[in-house]
Amino acid sequence: MELNVQKLRSARKCKKITAQELADKMGISRVTLGAWETAKRMPSEAKIRMLATVLEISVCDISDLEPYKAISKINIAPVTSGIISVIHGDQERNLYRQRNLLSGMMNMIKELADAKMLIKVLISSLPSIFYIKGPDLKYIAASQSFLDNLSLPGNFDVIGKTDYDFFPENEARLNSESDEKVLSDGLSIQGIEGHIPGNRKTKWGIMSKIPILDSESGIQGVVGYFTDITAHQKAEDKYNRIVNFSPNPICVIGLDRYFKFINPAWEKVLGYLPKEMLGQPFTNFIHPDDRAQNEIELDKAAAAGTSLDFENRFLHKDGSIRYLKWTSAPINGDKQLYCIVTDITERKLAKK
């Protein structure tokens, strides 16, 4: 990969764009652009492609890269702005807005074959934090959830802004780079978990990004959206703490009879570290005389769909016998069994 710095400078001057103006459009410093234009530093492939996009030229005009897809000239800003106005507007005016919006969408569909996909994404993602950017990575529209995440008023105008106007530098860079990749590759990014940018890492979400393509597969922009799963994440963390600090052995067993999860309490009961049991066949730790009956009990528990109790003899790491009482219930349908275990060895020995 090589950037032809002479052609880059020539293209910039031909477009009558100053170095500072280009740097601003790229969301970088004038010093960084200067380092690129003097071949002191090599920009990433995504940055080279972005340079070509901003200068409105082919990437092969300034580098040895091949263009992935042509940038569409269709302007979707009026339609996306209309969508946002309907989302935020009052009910009395929305009927009129919706009629105009639908009319505009129908006209757009004649040129933009994937407009239906775009509208579907926007509408289905209304509870999510989502935005639309053009091919220059500048914002065209954003949802109310996006503004709420940044504590911005509902009438805040995002048009023409970049990530660096909203997020800390590192978060802005990471979000821009992933958007650049979608634009350059023309491929979606789906279901990536991480911190939602713009809230000091206090919110956790699932990120997806989709390229907006016209009827000729030209890239018109990118839709990015985050589904907030902070509450779920906190609940899961709390659940994990409860399970891991439980005095009772707890495990999850798959239908293949292998341990899928083991909490630390097993070490006290059987002498094995969780890592020594995890991924091992469940029957390896049961007394040989009880293994056949245990298979029957596990099948009953999986088929019953409710919790069942049963007892088994287990072998401690030192060879001694431990008596364990099980309460098992299916989870994830009938694909796994969640089991809570009580050590009843002392009680059994006392009876004997």
N, C-alpha and C positions, 0 to 999 in steps of 0.2 A: 504494500500500500504506500502510495507516494502522493504528496500534495505539491502541485506545481505552483510555487509561490509567485513566480513572475506572472503567470496567467491569472492568479487570484488578484494580485494588485491591479493588473490591467482590467479585469472584469469589474472590480470595485470602482475604478476611476471612470470606466466607460458608462457605468450606471450613475456616475456623479454622486457617489456616496462616500463621505469622509470616513476615515478609520474609526473615529469616535462614534459616528452614527452606526456603522456596522457592528462595532463592539456592543453598543446598546441594544441593537436588534438581536444580537446573539446572546445577550445576558451575561457577557463576560467583561473583563476589564480591558482598557486600551492597551495595557502592557502585555496581556496575554495575546491579543490579536497581533501586536507588534512582533512578538516572539514567533508566531506562526508565519507572518509575512517575511520574516528574515531567516526562516528555516532553523531557528534556534530551538524550537520545540515543534513536535509533530502532534496535531490534534487527532482525536479518535476518529474512527470511521463515521460514527454518528455525527460528530461535529463537522466533518467535511461535508457530509450530506446536508447538514443544516445550513452551512455556508452557501451551498448551491441553491437551496430552497429560498433563503433570504435574498440572494442576488438574482433569483428567478432565471437561473441558467441550469444546464444539465451538469450533473456531477462529473461527467467525463470531460467537461471543458476545463476543469481545474485539477483533475486527478486522474489516476489510472483505474478508478473504480467504475464499475458498470452501473447504470441506473437500474434500480429495482422496478419502480413503477413511475409513471408520469404523474405529476401533480395536476389534479383537476382544476379547471378554471371556474367551476360552478360555485356560486356564492350561496352558502346555506345559512348565512347569518340572519336574514330576515325571517326564515322559518324557525330557527332555534330561538331567536328573540321572541317570536310569537308564542312559542311553547312556554318560555319562562314567564311571559306576561300572563298567560292563562293560569299557570301554577300559582303565581303570587297575587293575581287580581281579585277584586271583589266579585261576588256572585252576580250582581246586576249587570255588570259590564262583560262578564265572561261569555255569555251566550253570543254576544256580538263578536267578541274576540275569537271564540272557537269557530264560528262560521268563517271568518276571514282566514283563520289559521288553516282550517281544512281545505279551503279553496287554494291557498298558497301551497299546501302540501301536494295536492293533486297536480298542480302545475309543475311542481318540483319533480314529482315522480316520473314525469315524461323525460327528464334529463338525468335524474339521480335515481338509479334503480334501487339503490340500497337505502333510500329515505325511509321506507317502511321499517327496516331494521333499526335505524337510528331512533325513530319515534317510539318503537316498541321498547328499546333499551331505556330511553328517558322515562317513559311512563311507568314501566315496571320498577324503576329504580328511584321513584320519588322519595321514599323514606331514607334513601341512601345519600351519601355525600357524593355528588357527581358534577362533572364539568365537561364542557366541550372546548377544544382548542382547534385553531386552524393549522395549516401546514407550517406556519412560522412559529408555532408553539405559543402563540398569544391567545388568551382566553376570548371566546366568543360568548359563552354563557355559563352559568353555574346555578345549582339548585339552592333553595333556601337552607337546606341542611349544610351545604358547603359554607354559606355565610355564617350560619349559627356556630359551626365548628370553630370559626375564626373570630367570633363575637363581633361580626360586622352587621350593620343595619340591613334590613330587607331591601332597601332601595339602593344599595351600594352597586355601582356600575363596574363590572369586572372586564368589560370589553377593552382589549388592547393591553391588559395587564399580563405579567409573566409570573412564574412561580416565585421569583425573587421579590415580587411585590407582596407576597402573602406569607411565605415560610422562611424560617432561618436558613442560612446559606447552605448548610449541609443537606437539610431536608429538601430544599428547592433543587439542589443539584441532582439528588437521587431521583426525585420525581420527574424532573426534566429528562434525565437520561433514559428512564424507562419509556417515557412518551416518545423520545427520539427513536428508540428501537422499534416501537410499533410503527412509526411513520416510515422508517427506512426499510423494515422487513415486510411491512404489510400484514403482519401476523398478530393475533390477539395474545394478550397476557391474561390468564384466568386463575382466580383462586389463590393468590399469594397472600399469606398472612404476615402482618407486621404492624408497626405503629402507624396510626393515621397522622399524616403531617399537619403541623400547625397547632399542636396542643401540648407541647413539652413532654411528649411520650406518655401521656396519661390515658390515651385511648388506643385500643387495639382493634384492628379491622381486617377484612378480607378485601384485597385489591384486585380489580379487573380492569383491563383497558382494551378497547376495540378500535381498529382503524375504520374510518368512514370512507367508503369507496364509491366512486361514481360508476355509471354503466360501462365504462371502458376500463374499469379497475384502477383508475387514477385515485391517488390518496387525497381526500379533501380535508381530513383532519383526524382527530382522535377523541374518543369518549372515554373518560376515566371515572370510575366510581368505587367508593369504599363502603362496605357494609360494616357498621359498628357492632362488634361482638365483645365489647369491653365487659358488659355484665356477665355474659356467658363465660368469658375467660376468668373473671374473678370467682365465679361460682365453681368453676372447674378446679381452680387453685385451692379454694377452700375445701372442696371435696377431697382433693389429693392429700391435703394436710391431715384431714380427719382420718382417712384410710391409712396413711403412712404412720400415724401416731397411735393407731388403735392397738390395744393390748391383745386383741384376738387376731389370729392368723386370717388373712383375707386373700382370696385368689380369684382369678378368672381362668376358666378352662375351656378350650375350644372343643368342637366335636371330634377333632383328631386326637383328643385326650392329652394334649400338650398344655403346659402352663403358659398363659398369655400375660399374666400379671401376678406378682407376688409382693406382699408387703413385708416390712422388716420383722414383724412379730414371729414369722416362721422360724427364724434362727433360734429363738428362745425355746420353741417347742420341739423342733427336730434337729437343731444344731447346724443346719445348712444356711449359708448366706443366700439372700434372694437371687444373686447372680448364678449360684450353683444350681438352682431349681428352675429358673426362668428358661423356657424353651425346651425343657426336658419332659419326657412322657410322665404323666401323672402317676401311672401304675408303678413306676420305678421306686416309688417311696412307700408303697403299700405292702403290707405283709403278704407273701405269696399265697397264703391260704384264703385271703380275703379279696383277691383281685377279680375273680370271676363275679362274685356277688356285687362288688363295687361297680362293675360295668353295667350290671342290671339296674342298679340304683340310679346311676347317671342317666341311663336311657329313660327311666321313668321320670326323672326330674325334667329332662328336656322335653318329653312328650306331654307332661302334665300341664305345662304353661303356668304353673304356680310353684311356690316354694315347697320343698320336701325336706324332711329330716331323716338322717341315717347315720350309722356308726361304722367305723373301720379301725382296724389295727394298722398303725404305721411303724416304720422302722426308723429309729433315731440314727444319727450319723455314727454314734458309738456302738450301734448294734442292738440297743435295748428297744423294747416295744412300748409304743405310746398309743393310747386309746383316744380317738378324736371323734367328736360329734359334729356332723355337717348340717348346715342349712343352705340348700342350693335353690337357685331360681334362674330361669333363662333370661338372657338379655340379648338385645339386637335380634329380636324375633326368637328363633330357636337355635341360633348359630353359636352361642357361647353360654356358659353357666357362671353365674356369680355366686361365690361360696364364702360363707362366714363359718369359721371353725372354732370349737371350744375344746380345750384339753380336759378330758374327764378321766385321765389316767389314775390320779389319786383316789377318786371315787370308786373306780373299778377295782383297784387293788384293795381298798378298804372292805369292799363287799366280799372279796375272796378270803 
